């Protein structure tokens, strides 16, 4: 096969345990070379000898992880070796990426290999090609993907030997990584006035769409995140990476679900990053008056919510309205996390409902609970945060227009 003509050769790093996956990794290398690219084999093995030569040896990976092969081979265990391999591979891959020596990363493995490679891929920046061929890709992939743009591909059969089926799957994965590396577009500095990170939920979408229109009319770009755990966390990582320069945190359902450990739960850093970085932010507690609870049996109400107002978001997502004592826990959590915000932060409360569910006509409409929630929030919000309330629902155009205008003022003044 003659190489496909492209402007420049792209190099793909292939991460694999070469003592057990040498044939498969070498086949992927050959496929990438046949397409006109180059491959760099990085050996993640420990115990067995690799039948082929790696471009980055296991000794080099282990040394970068702070140990030695001899040390790991003394009473070897996965628990002992895995942190070293992950640390070493992450250090090496990041150095290769930052220095421009690789244009994408391709990994392959079962549950062990996937678990080892996932943290390495998660450490790479957004937009950099990351492909993971895995036998674990048909189940819950959230621990492996995290908040990064990792492409997981199901291997279907075990990654154990070359055959009429595995060759095609391996070739597809190799071509996927190589193809991504051909794309010259990158996440560059925006030519707009700034980049707004905005959270959203389905119960706020009409308002979110209006906000995007208004920001774009004012020459701002908007990156919208589905606030169901990973979404808000990804937004905050983009703040750290300098991609996002201001925040309209329109949906805080992740905070409510985090307090009660259910579907949309985010981690402990959620709602703290903009404050720590001093980024301008306008915050609305959208969707935090209810929970999202995933159920195993469709339309079966879980125990403990018999006396709550409820609605079904889908047959598998049960949504109870929080009672006053439950809202108090959410308000306290919001207040604690906003303690990091000492400037350029406005908390904006829509007193007629913080989502379409709690607005007039919504299944969770309850003005008494709305009033209680507002009082609780005022009790717990720190003095360093500016606080205002509007006699609107969260999706009311007047509320959205005011929020957008105030954020632009925080940015430009």
N, C-alpha and C positions, 0 to 999 in steps of 0.2 A: 504494500500500500504506500503510495507517495504522500508525503506530508501535505496537509492543506495549507495554502499560502496565507500567512497572517503577517502583520507588520513586524512583530517581534516575538521571539520565542518566550513562552511563559513556563515558569517552573512551579510544579506542584509538589509540596512536601507530602509524603505518604507515611503515616504513623502506623506501625504494626509491630506485634511481637514476632520477630522473624524466626524464632525457634519453632513456632507452630503455624505461622501464616506466610512463610517465605514464598511459596509457590503462587499464592494469591496476590501478594504485594508485588512480586516480580512481574506477574501478568499485567497488573494495572500499570506498572511502569512502562512495559512494552506498548500498551494501548495508548498511553499519553505520548510516547515517543513517535508512534505511528501517526498520531494526529499533528505532529510538528512541534510538540512541546518537550519539556525535560521534566524528570522526576527526581526527587531527592528522598531516598529511603532513610527513615529514622527508626532505629531499633528500640522498642520498648520492652524487650525480653529481659529475663534475669537468669533463669536456671539453665536452659538448653543452649547449645551452640547453634548459631544460625548457619544454614547451608549456603547462603549467599552473603556477599559483602555489603554492609550498609554504608551509606554516605555519612551518617552520624551513628557511631557505634553505641551499644548499650553501655559500655564503659564511660563514654562521654556524657551520656544522658544521666547516668548515676552520679558521676562527678559533679555535674551541674546541679544535681539535687542535694549535694552535700554529703555524699557517702562514697563508698567504693564497692566494686563488684565482690571483692573478697569479704567485705563486711556483711553484705547482703546474703552471701552464700553460707555464712555461718548460721546454722539452724534457720534456713530460709522459710519465710511465711509471707503470704500476700499482705497481711496487715502491716508487716515490717517494710516490705518493698514498695508497696503501692504509693504511699506519700512521697517517697524519694523519686520514683519514676515520674509522678505527676509534676512535682516541683521542677525537676530537671528538664522534662520535655517542654513545660510551659516557658521556662527561661530561654531555652534554645529557640523555640518557635517564635516567641516574641522578638528576640534579637534578629532572627532571619527576616521577619516581617518588617520590622522597623528599618532595617538596612536595605530593604528592597531586593533581597536575594530570593524570596519566594513570592508567588502571586496567588496562592491558594493552598488549602490544606485538605487532605483526604484521609479519612481513617476507616478502619474496618475491624470488626470484632464481634464477639458475643457479649454476654452481660458484663464479664470482667473487662474486656477490652473497651466496651462502650463506656463503662464507668470510669476507666482510666483516662480515656481520650476526651470525655465531655468537659472536664474542667480546663483542659488545654484550649479547646475551641471557644469556651465561654470567655476566656481571657483575651481573645482577639477582638479588635475593634469592630463596630458595626460596619457592614458593607464589604468586609474582606471575605472572600469565598471560603465557606466552611461546609464540607460534605462528610457525612458519617454513614457508612454502610453498616447496618447492624441487624442482628437477629432479634433485637429488642424493640424494633421500631414500630411494631404493630400494637404495642400496649401503651401504658402511660409514659409518654416521652418527656413530661415536664421536668423531671430531675436532670435529664440529659441536655435539654434545650435551654432551660432557664429563661433568661430574658434576651438571649442573643439570636441572631438570624442564622441559625444552624439548620441546614437541610439534612433531614434524616431519611434514609431509604431502607426499606425492609428487604433483608437478604432472602427471605422466604425459606430457603434451605439453610442448613448450617454452613458456616464458612470453613469448610474442611475438605480441601481437595478441589481439583479442576475437573469439570465435567461439562456435558453439553448444555446444562442449565446454568451452572455457576459462571461459566465464561461470559455469557451474555449479561448477567447481572453485574459482574465485576466491570465489564466493559462499559456498561451504562453509567455506573458510578464514576469511573475514571473520566468518561466524556463529560459528565455533569460538572465535575470540578474544573476540568480544562476549559469547558465552554464558558463557565462563569468568569474565569480569569481573562477571557478575551474582551470582556466588557470594559471599556475605557472610562465610563462614567464613574465618578467617585462622590463621596459626601464631602463637598467643598464648602467654603465659607459662602453663606447666602449673600445675594446681591440686594435683598430686601433690607428694610430698616432693621429688622431683627427676626428671630424665629421664636414663635410662641409655642410652648408645649401646653396642650389642653387635654384634660381627661373627659371622658364621656361614657354614658350608659344608655341603653335603649330607651329608658324612661326620661331621657334628656335630649334625645337626638334632634328634635326640631329646634331647640334652643342652640345646640351645638352647631347645626348647619347655619343658623343665622349669625352666630359669632364668627365662624370662618369667613362668611361673606364680608362682614364688617371689618375684620382684621385685614383681609386682602385688599379691600377698598382703601385702607389706610397704608398700604404698601408693607404689610407684615406677612410673613409666611406662617402657616400653622401646621404643626404635626399633632394629630389627634390620637389618643391612646384609649383603648377599651379598658376601662378601670375594673378589671376582674383579677387583680393580683399581679400578674406579670406585667400588665400594661402600665400601671403606675410606677412600678419599679424600673421598667425600661425607660420611662420618661425621666426619672431621676438620674439614671446612669447617663443619659444624654446630656443632662445638665452638667454632670461632672466632666464629661468629655468636651464641653464647650459648644455642643451643637445647638442647644436650647439656651436662649438668653433671657426669657421671661416666661411666666407661667399663669395660665388661667386654669386653676384646679377646680373644675366645674363639678366633679363627681367624687364623693368621698365614701362610696359604698364599700370600698376596700378597707376603710378604717372600721366601719361597723362590723363587717364580716371578720376582720382580724381580731376584734375584741371577743367574738364568740366562736372563732375557729371554724368558720364555714366557707362556702364556695369561693367568694371573691377576696378572701383574706390576702393581705399584703404583709410584707416583713416589717420589722421594727424601725427601719429607716424611712419608711413611707411618711411623707409630709414633713420631713425634717431638712431635706437637702437644699431646697431653695433658700430657706432661712440661713443655713450654714454658709451658703455661698453668697448671700446678700442679693439674690436675684429678685427683681420686682415680681410680685405675685398678688393675684386676686383669687380668693378662695370662696367657694360656695359648697355647703354640705349636701350636695346633690346625691340623692339615693341613699343617704345614711340613716333614714328613718325606718328602713326595713332591712331584712336579711335576704340573702339568696342561699337556699339550702338544697343541695343535690340529693335526690332520693333514688333508691334502687328500683323501686316499683312505681310505675307511672301513676300519678294522681293519688298516691297514698300519703295522707298527712302524717308526718312524724310525731312521735309522742312528745308531750310537753307544750304543745301549742294549741290546745283545745280552746283556750279562752282568748286567743288573739284574733284580730282582724287579719284575714289572709287572702291571697290571690295566687294563682299559678302562672308563673312567667312562661313556662312550657310544661308539658306533662312530667318532666323530670326536675324542674326547678321550682321549689316551693318558696313562697315569699310571705313571711309574717311581718306585720307592723310591730315595731318595738313598743313596749309599754314604758311608762315614765321611768321606772327604776332601771330599765334596760337602756333607755336613752341617756340616762345619767352617766352610765359607764362609757358610752360612746363620746359624750361631750367632754368628759374628763380626759379621755385618751387624746382627743383633738387638741385640747388645751395644753396637755403635756408636750405634745410633739411640736406645737407652734411656739414653745418657749425659746426655740432657737432663732426665731424671727425677731429681729430688733429694728428693722427699718424696711420701708417699701413693701409693706404687707397690709392688705385690706381683706377683712373677713366680711362677706356680704351675705346677709340672710334674707331669703324670700319667705316672708311670714305666712303666705297662703299655700304653702306646700313646696317641699324640696324635690319633688319629682312628679311626673304625671300620675303616678299611683295615689299620691296624697293630695292632689289638687281636687277642686270641686268636680264631682262626677267620677272620681277615681275610686277603685275598690278599697283603698286604704285611707280615704278621706276621714280626717278626725281633727277638727280645729282645736280641741282641748289638748290633744297630744302635741300639736304644732306649737301652741303657746308654751306648753311645759318645756319643750325642746329648746325653744328660743331662750327662755329664762335660764335653763341649765347651761347653755352655751355661754351666755353672758357671765355666768358665775365662774366658768372655768377658763375662758380665754384670757391670755396674759395681757397685761397693761401695755406691752410693747406693740401689740397688734391693733391697728385701727379697725373699729367694728361699726357696721351700719346695717340697717334693716330696711327693706322695701316692701310695701304692701302689694306684693305680686306673687305669682308662682315662679318657680325656677325657669320655666320655659316661656314666660311672658316676654314678648319682644322688648318691653320697656326695661325689664330686669337685665336682659342680655345686653342691650345697648348701653345701659349704665355701667355694667361690669367691664365691657370692652373699652369704653371711654376712660374709666378710672385706671385701667391697666396701662393704657397708652400714656396717660398723664404720669403715672409712676415711672414709666420708661424714659419719657422725654424731659421730665423736669428734675 
